[in-house]
Amino acid sequence: MNSNLGSVVAAGRTMAAKATSRKWVLTAVALFFVLQLYFVRELLAAELLFGVAFGIVFLIVAAFYIVGTIGERSLGLTEAGVRALAQSARRGYAGIEDLSKRPFHRPHSESAR
């Protein structure tokens, strides 16, 4: 393992001694870092776009959920109101029916029997 590392270091020293190979190595390393930075930048941009898209989908789903919840609650309140109105109407109808069955006569009159 040390022999492999030594040979790589020796090859690196000989390449560093030559100006043209040093220029190409530095260009390749710089290009590698620039491409890595570009790739990272593109990944960050894609993550931001996906985050915005998922945020919009979340807001749409939340709006539908809120509208549905409000609709269910309003139906429950409407049902309670209709029940109260039905009870009141029944009482009123029973009162009118009771009134219609009573004979109307003046306070000091006698019945015709």
Secondary structure, 3 states (H helix, E strand, C coil): CHHHHHHHHHHHHHHHHCHHHHHHHHHHHHHHHHHHHHHHHHHHHHHHHHHHHHHHHHHHHHHHHHHHHHHHHHHHHHHHHHHHHHHHHHHHHHHHHHHHHCCCCCCCCCCCC
